[in-house]
Amino acid sequence: MSGPGHPNWIDWELQKKIAKSDPIYRNRLVNMLVNRIHYLIRSSNLLFLLRFLQCSVLISERG
């Protein structure tokens, strides 16, 4: 959820203003976003692998 009702809304607005004026801070925000995307990709890949292994084990148990 985002918007004025969200508790971090003011912080996000402040971060956007700082990012426009400070290239180093903007790079930090970009790096943080990229790191989160990589984490999500790794997490989804791990879940896929676990599901695949679980299905493989179930199939091998059935014979």
Residue frames as a rotation matrix with the C-alpha (Angstrom) as fourth column:
MET 1
0.582 0.813 0.000 0.00
0.813 -0.582 0.000 0.00
0.000 0.000 -1.000 0.00
SER 2
-0.667 -0.745 -0.016 1.23
0.745 -0.667 0.008 3.48
-0.017 -0.007 1.000 -0.78
GLY 3
0.016 0.658 0.753 -0.20
0.453 -0.676 0.581 6.93
0.891 0.332 -0.308 -0.53
PRO 4
-0.238 -0.131 0.962 -0.91
-0.520 -0.820 -0.240 9.46
0.821 -0.557 0.127 2.18
GLY 5
0.726 0.593 0.348 -2.40
-0.609 0.321 0.725 6.81
0.318 -0.738 0.594 4.46
HIS 6
0.638 -0.558 -0.530 0.79
0.458 0.829 -0.321 4.75
0.619 -0.038 0.785 4.49
PRO 7
0.869 -0.257 -0.424 3.11
0.331 -0.335 0.882 5.40
-0.368 -0.907 -0.206 7.49
ASN 8
-0.104 -0.994 0.022 6.23
0.643 -0.051 0.764 5.72
-0.758 0.094 0.645 5.31
TRP 9
0.572 0.413 0.708 4.61
0.819 -0.332 -0.468 8.09
0.042 0.848 -0.528 2.82
ILE 10
0.963 -0.225 -0.148 6.38
-0.194 -0.960 0.201 11.18
-0.187 -0.165 -0.968 4.18
ASP 11
0.164 -0.955 0.247 9.74
-0.127 0.228 0.966 9.40
-0.978 -0.190 -0.084 4.18
TRP 12
0.016 -0.126 0.992 9.23
0.859 0.510 0.051 8.31
-0.512 0.851 0.116 0.57
GLU 13
0.866 0.328 0.377 8.34
0.475 -0.774 -0.419 11.85
0.154 0.542 -0.826 -0.52
LEU 14
0.742 -0.657 -0.133 11.45
-0.435 -0.623 0.650 13.15
-0.510 -0.424 -0.748 1.25
GLN 15
-0.012 -0.763 0.646 13.60
0.256 0.622 0.740 10.45
-0.967 0.174 0.187 -0.37
LYS 16
0.384 0.209 0.899 12.30
0.913 0.061 -0.404 11.38
-0.139 0.976 -0.168 -3.81
LYS 17
0.997 -0.016 0.075 13.16
-0.006 -0.992 -0.125 15.05
0.077 0.124 -0.989 -3.24
ILE 18
0.416 -0.904 0.102 16.65
-0.427 -0.095 0.899 14.19
-0.803 -0.418 -0.425 -2.00
ALA 19
0.069 -0.387 0.919 17.21
0.590 0.759 0.275 11.77
-0.804 0.523 0.281 -4.88
LYS 20
0.784 0.269 0.560 16.45
0.618 -0.424 -0.661 14.52
0.060 0.865 -0.499 -7.39
SER 21
0.890 -0.408 0.203 19.10
-0.404 -0.913 -0.060 16.80
0.210 -0.028 -0.977 -5.93
ASP 22
0.168 -0.848 0.502 21.75
-0.845 0.139 0.516 14.31
-0.507 -0.511 -0.694 -4.74
PRO 23
0.343 -0.017 -0.939 23.15
-0.785 0.544 -0.297 11.84
0.516 0.839 0.174 -7.33
ILE 24
-0.758 -0.642 -0.115 24.96
-0.454 0.646 -0.613 9.75
0.468 -0.413 -0.782 -4.68
TYR 25
-0.578 0.638 0.509 21.73
-0.482 0.237 -0.844 9.28
-0.659 -0.733 0.170 -2.73
ARG 26
0.391 0.726 -0.566 19.91
-0.891 0.145 -0.429 8.48
-0.229 0.672 0.704 -5.98
ASN 27
-0.166 -0.543 -0.823 22.47
-0.666 0.677 -0.312 5.76
0.727 0.497 -0.474 -6.72
ARG 28
-0.928 -0.136 0.346 21.90
-0.364 0.523 -0.770 4.29
-0.077 -0.841 -0.535 -3.26
LEU 29
-0.072 0.980 0.184 18.16
-0.657 0.092 -0.748 4.14
-0.751 -0.175 0.637 -3.90
VAL 30
0.403 0.157 -0.902 18.72
-0.876 0.353 -0.330 2.49
0.266 0.922 0.280 -7.27
ASN 31
-0.599 -0.702 -0.386 21.11
-0.515 0.707 -0.486 -0.05
0.613 -0.092 -0.784 -5.71
MET 32
-0.735 0.399 0.548 18.59
-0.446 0.324 -0.834 -0.80
-0.510 -0.858 -0.060 -2.97
LEU 33
0.324 0.909 -0.263 15.87
-0.798 0.113 -0.592 -1.37
-0.508 0.402 0.762 -5.57
VAL 34
0.160 -0.359 -0.920 18.12
-0.782 0.523 -0.340 -3.59
0.602 0.774 -0.197 -7.68
ASN 35
-0.851 -0.509 0.128 19.11
-0.463 0.613 -0.640 -5.61
0.247 -0.604 -0.758 -4.60
ARG 36
-0.335 0.811 0.480 15.45
-0.559 0.239 -0.794 -6.16
-0.758 -0.534 0.373 -3.71
ILE 37
0.518 0.505 -0.690 14.68
-0.853 0.253 -0.456 -7.30
-0.056 0.825 0.562 -7.25
HIS 38
-0.289 -0.706 -0.647 17.61
-0.637 0.646 -0.420 -9.74
0.715 0.291 -0.636 -7.15
TYR 39
-0.852 0.018 0.523 16.40
-0.461 0.448 -0.766 -11.03
-0.248 -0.894 -0.374 -3.78
LEU 40
0.137 0.986 0.099 12.90
-0.707 0.168 -0.687 -11.59
-0.694 0.024 0.720 -5.17
ILE 41
0.394 -0.059 -0.917 14.30
-0.825 0.419 -0.381 -13.40
0.407 0.906 0.116 -8.19
ARG 42
-0.677 -0.701 -0.225 16.48
-0.497 0.660 -0.563 -15.64
0.543 -0.270 -0.795 -6.02
SER 43
-0.640 0.505 0.579 13.56
-0.516 0.276 -0.811 -16.30
-0.569 -0.818 0.084 -3.67
SER 44
0.439 0.852 -0.285 11.22
-0.795 0.220 -0.565 -17.19
-0.419 0.475 0.774 -6.51
ASN 45
0.086 -0.491 -0.867 13.89
-0.734 0.557 -0.388 -19.43
0.674 0.670 -0.313 -8.06
LEU 46
-0.876 -0.405 0.262 14.38
-0.463 0.552 -0.694 -21.16
0.136 -0.729 -0.671 -4.73
LEU 47
-0.197 0.888 0.415 10.63
-0.618 0.216 -0.756 -21.72
-0.761 -0.405 0.507 -4.36
PHE 48
0.516 0.347 -0.783 10.47
-0.851 0.312 -0.423 -23.09
0.098 0.885 0.456 -7.89
LEU 49
-0.376 -0.763 -0.525 13.36
-0.613 0.630 -0.477 -25.44
0.695 0.142 -0.705 -7.14
LEU 50
-0.828 0.095 0.553 11.77
-0.467 0.431 -0.772 -26.65
-0.312 -0.897 -0.312 -3.91
ARG 51
0.234 0.972 0.032 8.44
-0.721 0.195 -0.665 -27.28
-0.652 0.132 0.746 -5.64
PHE 52
0.335 -0.192 -0.922 10.22
-0.820 0.423 -0.386 -29.10
0.465 0.885 -0.015 -8.46
LEU 53
-0.724 -0.677 -0.133 12.11
-0.499 0.646 -0.577 -31.30
0.477 -0.351 -0.806 -5.99
GLN 54
-0.527 0.615 0.586 8.94
-0.560 0.267 -0.784 -31.98
-0.639 -0.742 0.204 -4.02
CYS 55
0.538 0.733 -0.416 7.14
-0.790 0.264 -0.554 -33.07
-0.296 0.626 0.721 -7.18
SER 56
-0.007 -0.638 -0.770 10.12
-0.738 0.523 -0.426 -35.20
0.674 0.566 -0.475 -8.20
VAL 57
-0.880 -0.308 0.362 10.14
-0.476 0.554 -0.683 -36.96
0.010 -0.773 -0.634 -4.84
LEU 58
-0.092 0.932 0.351 6.38
-0.629 0.219 -0.746 -37.56
-0.772 -0.289 0.566 -4.98
ILE 59
0.552 0.272 -0.788 6.65
-0.824 0.322 -0.466 -38.99
0.127 0.907 0.402 -8.50
SER 60
-0.365 -0.779 -0.510 9.57
-0.616 0.613 -0.495 -41.25
0.698 0.133 -0.703 -7.56
GLU 61
-0.755 0.146 0.640 7.68
-0.541 0.414 -0.732 -42.51
-0.371 -0.899 -0.234 -4.47
ARG 62
0.314 0.949 -0.036 4.72
-0.763 0.230 -0.604 -43.50
-0.565 0.218 0.796 -6.63
GLY 63
-0.077 -0.444 0.893 7.00
0.134 0.882 0.451 -45.68
-0.988 0.154 -0.009 -8.68
